[in-house]
Amino acid sequence: MSTNGRLVAVLDYGIGNLRSAQKALQRQGADARLTADPALVADAEGVVLPGVGAFGQCMRALESSGLAQPALDAIVAGKPFLGICVGMQMLYEGSEEAPDIPGLGILPGQVRLLPGEVKRPQMQWNALRVRRRSPLLAGLDEPIWMYFVHSYVPDDRANAIATCEYGTEIVAAVEKESLWATQFHPEKSGSAGLRLLSNFLDLVASSGAT
C-alpha cells in the first residue's frame, strides 16, 4: 500500500534527537513532520512519540510543550500511534525512575528498573521473540535484531507482541488497538527497523483509507 503523502506528526517536545525518527519515516515515504503544533497533530493521519533520556524529564517536557493532551486525543480517537523507547514508557501509568510524576496512563502498569544483575543500560542489539502476530512485525522473520538503549522497561505482559532476553525475559514491543510501542529504536535498527516503520505507515494508510 502506498504511504506517499501520509501526514505523520512526530511530537517535538524538545527532548533528545527526535529528528532521527522523522528522517527514518521520511525515508519510508511518509510526510513526517516534527511538530509542536496541536492543530497539525489533530490533522495528522498518524502520530509518533519518540523519547530518549529520563522518564520524568520527558513527561515534564511533554506536558510543558502542550503536546500531552493532543497525544492522548489522538490515541482516544483511534489514530495510529507509535511510541518509541521513553515514548513507550510515557504511555504507562508511571515509572520507578520518577515515582512522583504520572505517565499518560493509556496503558496499564508501571515501568520498572531492568531486573537482576545485568548491566544498565542495555545498550546493544538484541533479538526479538515474537509473542503474538501483529501487523507491526509483518514480513520480519526471526531472529529480528533491534537496537536497545534503556535501563527501565514496562511490566505489561498482557499487551506484549515481542520480548527479548536480557537477564530475564523483558517486554520489547506492545500493541493495544491502534496503539503500538517499542522499547527499542527502530530508526537505529537498520533494515529491520525500517521495515517496522514501513509497516506502521501501512497501518496509517489503511486507517486513512475510505
Contacts in CASP RR format, 6 or more apart in sequence:
PFRMAT RR
TARGET T0000
AUTHOR 0000-0000-0000
METHOD contacts of the structure
MODEL  1
MSTNGRLVAVLDYGIGNLRSAQKALQRQGADARLTADPALVADAEGVVLP
GVGAFGQCMRALESSGLAQPALDAIVAGKPFLGICVGMQMLYEGSEEAPD
IPGLGILPGQVRLLPGEVKRPQMQWNALRVRRRSPLLAGLDEPIWMYFVH
SYVPDDRANAIATCEYGTEIVAAVEKESLWATQFHPEKSGSAGLRLLSNF
LDLVASSGAT
1 202 0 8 1.000
1 205 0 8 1.000
1 206 0 8 1.000
2 205 0 8 1.000
3 28 0 8 1.000
3 29 0 8 1.000
3 30 0 8 1.000
3 198 0 8 1.000
3 201 0 8 1.000
3 202 0 8 1.000
3 204 0 8 1.000
3 205 0 8 1.000
4 29 0 8 1.000
4 31 0 8 1.000
5 29 0 8 1.000
5 30 0 8 1.000
5 31 0 8 1.000
6 29 0 8 1.000
6 30 0 8 1.000
6 31 0 8 1.000
6 45 0 8 1.000
6 46 0 8 1.000
6 201 0 8 1.000
6 204 0 8 1.000
6 205 0 8 1.000
6 208 0 8 1.000
7 30 0 8 1.000
7 31 0 8 1.000
7 33 0 8 1.000
7 40 0 8 1.000
7 43 0 8 1.000
7 44 0 8 1.000
7 45 0 8 1.000
7 46 0 8 1.000
8 25 0 8 1.000
8 30 0 8 1.000
8 31 0 8 1.000
8 32 0 8 1.000
8 33 0 8 1.000
8 44 0 8 1.000
8 45 0 8 1.000
8 46 0 8 1.000
8 47 0 8 1.000
8 48 0 8 1.000
8 201 0 8 1.000
8 204 0 8 1.000
9 33 0 8 1.000
9 35 0 8 1.000
9 40 0 8 1.000
9 41 0 8 1.000
9 44 0 8 1.000
9 46 0 8 1.000
9 47 0 8 1.000
9 48 0 8 1.000
9 74 0 8 1.000
10 18 0 8 1.000
10 21 0 8 1.000
10 22 0 8 1.000
10 25 0 8 1.000
10 32 0 8 1.000
10 33 0 8 1.000
10 34 0 8 1.000
10 35 0 8 1.000
10 48 0 8 1.000
10 50 0 8 1.000
11 18 0 8 1.000
11 35 0 8 1.000
11 36 0 8 1.000
11 41 0 8 1.000
11 47 0 8 1.000
11 48 0 8 1.000
11 49 0 8 1.000
11 50 0 8 1.000
11 62 0 8 1.000
11 65 0 8 1.000
11 67 0 8 1.000
11 70 0 8 1.000
11 71 0 8 1.000
12 18 0 8 1.000
12 34 0 8 1.000
12 35 0 8 1.000
12 36 0 8 1.000
12 65 0 8 1.000
12 67 0 8 1.000
13 36 0 8 1.000
13 58 0 8 1.000
13 61 0 8 1.000
13 62 0 8 1.000
13 64 0 8 1.000
13 65 0 8 1.000
13 66 0 8 1.000
13 67 0 8 1.000
14 36 0 8 1.000
14 61 0 8 1.000
14 65 0 8 1.000
15 51 0 8 1.000
15 52 0 8 1.000
15 53 0 8 1.000
15 57 0 8 1.000
15 58 0 8 1.000
15 61 0 8 1.000
15 86 0 8 1.000
16 51 0 8 1.000
16 52 0 8 1.000
16 53 0 8 1.000
17 52 0 8 1.000
18 34 0 8 1.000
18 50 0 8 1.000
18 51 0 8 1.000
19 34 0 8 1.000
20 50 0 8 1.000
20 187 0 8 1.000
20 188 0 8 1.000
21 32 0 8 1.000
21 48 0 8 1.000
21 50 0 8 1.000
21 84 0 8 1.000
21 187 0 8 1.000
22 32 0 8 1.000
22 33 0 8 1.000
22 34 0 8 1.000
23 32 0 8 1.000
23 187 0 8 1.000
24 186 0 8 1.000
24 187 0 8 1.000
24 193 0 8 1.000
24 194 0 8 1.000
24 197 0 8 1.000
25 32 0 8 1.000
25 48 0 8 1.000
25 187 0 8 1.000
25 197 0 8 1.000
25 201 0 8 1.000
26 32 0 8 1.000
27 194 0 8 1.000
28 194 0 8 1.000
28 197 0 8 1.000
28 198 0 8 1.000
28 201 0 8 1.000
29 201 0 8 1.000
30 201 0 8 1.000
30 204 0 8 1.000
32 48 0 8 1.000
33 40 0 8 1.000
33 44 0 8 1.000
35 41 0 8 1.000
36 65 0 8 1.000
36 66 0 8 1.000
36 67 0 8 1.000
38 66 0 8 1.000
38 67 0 8 1.000
38 69 0 8 1.000
38 70 0 8 1.000
41 47 0 8 1.000
41 67 0 8 1.000
41 70 0 8 1.000
41 71 0 8 1.000
41 73 0 8 1.000
41 74 0 8 1.000
42 70 0 8 1.000
42 73 0 8 1.000
42 74 0 8 1.000
44 74 0 8 1.000
44 79 0 8 1.000
45 79 0 8 1.000
45 80 0 8 1.000
45 204 0 8 1.000
45 205 0 8 1.000
45 207 0 8 1.000
45 208 0 8 1.000
46 74 0 8 1.000
46 79 0 8 1.000
46 80 0 8 1.000
46 81 0 8 1.000
46 82 0 8 1.000
46 204 0 8 1.000
46 207 0 8 1.000
47 71 0 8 1.000
47 74 0 8 1.000
47 75 0 8 1.000
47 79 0 8 1.000
47 80 0 8 1.000
47 81 0 8 1.000
47 82 0 8 1.000
48 81 0 8 1.000
48 82 0 8 1.000
48 83 0 8 1.000
48 84 0 8 1.000
48 200 0 8 1.000
49 62 0 8 1.000
49 71 0 8 1.000
49 81 0 8 1.000
49 82 0 8 1.000
49 83 0 8 1.000
49 84 0 8 1.000
49 87 0 8 1.000
49 90 0 8 1.000
49 91 0 8 1.000
50 83 0 8 1.000
50 84 0 8 1.000
50 85 0 8 1.000
50 86 0 8 1.000
50 87 0 8 1.000
50 187 0 8 1.000
51 58 0 8 1.000
51 83 0 8 1.000
51 84 0 8 1.000
51 85 0 8 1.000
51 86 0 8 1.000
51 87 0 8 1.000
51 90 0 8 1.000
52 58 0 8 1.000
52 85 0 8 1.000
52 86 0 8 1.000
52 149 0 8 1.000
53 86 0 8 1.000
54 86 0 8 1.000
54 97 0 8 1.000
54 98 0 8 1.000
55 86 0 8 1.000
55 89 0 8 1.000
55 90 0 8 1.000
55 94 0 8 1.000
55 95 0 8 1.000
55 97 0 8 1.000
55 98 0 8 1.000
55 101 0 8 1.000
55 103 0 8 1.000
55 111 0 8 1.000
55 152 0 8 1.000
56 95 0 8 1.000
56 97 0 8 1.000
56 98 0 8 1.000
56 101 0 8 1.000
58 86 0 8 1.000
58 87 0 8 1.000
58 90 0 8 1.000
59 68 0 8 1.000
59 90 0 8 1.000
59 98 0 8 1.000
59 101 0 8 1.000
59 102 0 8 1.000
59 103 0 8 1.000
60 101 0 8 1.000
62 68 0 8 1.000
62 71 0 8 1.000
62 90 0 8 1.000
68 104 0 8 1.000
71 81 0 8 1.000
71 104 0 8 1.000
72 104 0 8 1.000
72 106 0 8 1.000
74 81 0 8 1.000
75 81 0 8 1.000
75 106 0 8 1.000
75 178 0 8 1.000
75 179 0 8 1.000
78 177 0 8 1.000
78 178 0 8 1.000
78 179 0 8 1.000
78 207 0 8 1.000
79 178 0 8 1.000
79 207 0 8 1.000
80 178 0 8 1.000
80 180 0 8 1.000
80 200 0 8 1.000
80 203 0 8 1.000
80 204 0 8 1.000
80 207 0 8 1.000
81 178 0 8 1.000
81 179 0 8 1.000
81 180 0 8 1.000
82 180 0 8 1.000
82 181 0 8 1.000
82 182 0 8 1.000
82 200 0 8 1.000
83 91 0 8 1.000
83 180 0 8 1.000
83 181 0 8 1.000
83 182 0 8 1.000
84 181 0 8 1.000
84 182 0 8 1.000
84 185 0 8 1.000
84 186 0 8 1.000
84 187 0 8 1.000
85 149 0 8 1.000
85 150 0 8 1.000
85 182 0 8 1.000
85 183 0 8 1.000
85 184 0 8 1.000
85 185 0 8 1.000
86 150 0 8 1.000
87 181 0 8 1.000
88 154 0 8 1.000
88 174 0 8 1.000
88 181 0 8 1.000
88 182 0 8 1.000
88 183 0 8 1.000
89 95 0 8 1.000
89 111 0 8 1.000
89 152 0 8 1.000
89 153 0 8 1.000
89 154 0 8 1.000
89 183 0 8 1.000
90 103 0 8 1.000
90 104 0 8 1.000
91 103 0 8 1.000
91 104 0 8 1.000
91 105 0 8 1.000
91 106 0 8 1.000
91 107 0 8 1.000
91 179 0 8 1.000
91 181 0 8 1.000
92 103 0 8 1.000
92 104 0 8 1.000
92 105 0 8 1.000
92 106 0 8 1.000
92 107 0 8 1.000
92 108 0 8 1.000
92 109 0 8 1.000
92 110 0 8 1.000
92 111 0 8 1.000
92 154 0 8 1.000
92 156 0 8 1.000
93 102 0 8 1.000
93 103 0 8 1.000
93 105 0 8 1.000
93 107 0 8 1.000
93 108 0 8 1.000
93 109 0 8 1.000
93 110 0 8 1.000
94 101 0 8 1.000
94 102 0 8 1.000
94 103 0 8 1.000
94 105 0 8 1.000
94 109 0 8 1.000
94 110 0 8 1.000
94 111 0 8 1.000
95 101 0 8 1.000
95 103 0 8 1.000
95 110 0 8 1.000
95 111 0 8 1.000
95 112 0 8 1.000
95 152 0 8 1.000
96 110 0 8 1.000
96 111 0 8 1.000
96 112 0 8 1.000
96 113 0 8 1.000
96 152 0 8 1.000
97 111 0 8 1.000
97 113 0 8 1.000
97 151 0 8 1.000
97 152 0 8 1.000
106 176 0 8 1.000
106 179 0 8 1.000
107 154 0 8 1.000
107 156 0 8 1.000
107 159 0 8 1.000
107 174 0 8 1.000
107 176 0 8 1.000
107 179 0 8 1.000
107 181 0 8 1.000
108 156 0 8 1.000
108 158 0 8 1.000
109 154 0 8 1.000
109 155 0 8 1.000
109 156 0 8 1.000
110 154 0 8 1.000
110 155 0 8 1.000
111 152 0 8 1.000
111 153 0 8 1.000
111 154 0 8 1.000
111 155 0 8 1.000
112 152 0 8 1.000
112 153 0 8 1.000
112 154 0 8 1.000
112 155 0 8 1.000
113 120 0 8 1.000
113 151 0 8 1.000
113 152 0 8 1.000
114 120 0 8 1.000
114 121 0 8 1.000
114 122 0 8 1.000
114 150 0 8 1.000
114 151 0 8 1.000
114 152 0 8 1.000
114 153 0 8 1.000
114 166 0 8 1.000
114 170 0 8 1.000
115 167 0 8 1.000
115 168 0 8 1.000
115 170 0 8 1.000
116 167 0 8 1.000
116 168 0 8 1.000
118 166 0 8 1.000
118 167 0 8 1.000
120 151 0 8 1.000
121 148 0 8 1.000
121 149 0 8 1.000
121 150 0 8 1.000
121 151 0 8 1.000
122 148 0 8 1.000
122 149 0 8 1.000
122 150 0 8 1.000
122 151 0 8 1.000
122 166 0 8 1.000
123 148 0 8 1.000
123 149 0 8 1.000
124 147 0 8 1.000
124 148 0 8 1.000
125 145 0 8 1.000
125 146 0 8 1.000
125 147 0 8 1.000
125 148 0 8 1.000
125 189 0 8 1.000
126 145 0 8 1.000
126 146 0 8 1.000
126 148 0 8 1.000
126 164 0 8 1.000
126 165 0 8 1.000
126 166 0 8 1.000
126 172 0 8 1.000
126 184 0 8 1.000
127 142 0 8 1.000
127 143 0 8 1.000
127 144 0 8 1.000
127 145 0 8 1.000
127 164 0 8 1.000
127 165 0 8 1.000
128 137 0 8 1.000
128 142 0 8 1.000
128 143 0 8 1.000
128 144 0 8 1.000
128 145 0 8 1.000
128 146 0 8 1.000
128 162 0 8 1.000
128 163 0 8 1.000
128 164 0 8 1.000
128 172 0 8 1.000
128 173 0 8 1.000
128 184 0 8 1.000
129 142 0 8 1.000
129 162 0 8 1.000
129 163 0 8 1.000
129 164 0 8 1.000
129 165 0 8 1.000
129 169 0 8 1.000
129 172 0 8 1.000
130 137 0 8 1.000
130 142 0 8 1.000
130 144 0 8 1.000
130 161 0 8 1.000
130 162 0 8 1.000
131 160 0 8 1.000
131 161 0 8 1.000
131 162 0 8 1.000
131 163 0 8 1.000
132 160 0 8 1.000
132 161 0 8 1.000
133 161 0 8 1.000
134 161 0 8 1.000
134 162 0 8 1.000
134 173 0 8 1.000
134 175 0 8 1.000
134 180 0 8 1.000
135 199 0 8 1.000
135 202 0 8 1.000
135 203 0 8 1.000
136 161 0 8 1.000
136 173 0 8 1.000
136 175 0 8 1.000
136 180 0 8 1.000
136 196 0 8 1.000
136 199 0 8 1.000
136 200 0 8 1.000
136 203 0 8 1.000
137 144 0 8 1.000
137 161 0 8 1.000
137 162 0 8 1.000
137 173 0 8 1.000
137 196 0 8 1.000
137 199 0 8 1.000
138 199 0 8 1.000
138 202 0 8 1.000
139 195 0 8 1.000
139 199 0 8 1.000
140 192 0 8 1.000
140 195 0 8 1.000
140 196 0 8 1.000
144 162 0 8 1.000
144 192 0 8 1.000
145 189 0 8 1.000
145 192 0 8 1.000
146 164 0 8 1.000
146 172 0 8 1.000
146 182 0 8 1.000
146 184 0 8 1.000
146 185 0 8 1.000
146 186 0 8 1.000
146 189 0 8 1.000
146 192 0 8 1.000
146 193 0 8 1.000
147 184 0 8 1.000
147 185 0 8 1.000
147 188 0 8 1.000
147 189 0 8 1.000
147 190 0 8 1.000
148 164 0 8 1.000
148 166 0 8 1.000
148 172 0 8 1.000
148 183 0 8 1.000
148 184 0 8 1.000
148 185 0 8 1.000
149 185 0 8 1.000
150 183 0 8 1.000
153 170 0 8 1.000
153 171 0 8 1.000
153 183 0 8 1.000
154 171 0 8 1.000
154 174 0 8 1.000
154 183 0 8 1.000
155 171 0 8 1.000
156 171 0 8 1.000
156 174 0 8 1.000
157 171 0 8 1.000
159 174 0 8 1.000
159 175 0 8 1.000
159 176 0 8 1.000
160 171 0 8 1.000
160 172 0 8 1.000
160 173 0 8 1.000
160 174 0 8 1.000
161 173 0 8 1.000
161 174 0 8 1.000
161 175 0 8 1.000
161 180 0 8 1.000
162 172 0 8 1.000
162 173 0 8 1.000
163 169 0 8 1.000
163 170 0 8 1.000
163 171 0 8 1.000
163 172 0 8 1.000
164 170 0 8 1.000
164 172 0 8 1.000
170 183 0 8 1.000
171 183 0 8 1.000
172 182 0 8 1.000
172 183 0 8 1.000
172 184 0 8 1.000
173 180 0 8 1.000
173 181 0 8 1.000
173 182 0 8 1.000
173 183 0 8 1.000
173 184 0 8 1.000
174 180 0 8 1.000
174 181 0 8 1.000
178 203 0 8 1.000
178 207 0 8 1.000
180 200 0 8 1.000
180 203 0 8 1.000
182 196 0 8 1.000
186 192 0 8 1.000
186 193 0 8 1.000
186 194 0 8 1.000
186 196 0 8 1.000
186 197 0 8 1.000
187 193 0 8 1.000
187 197 0 8 1.000
189 196 0 8 1.000
END
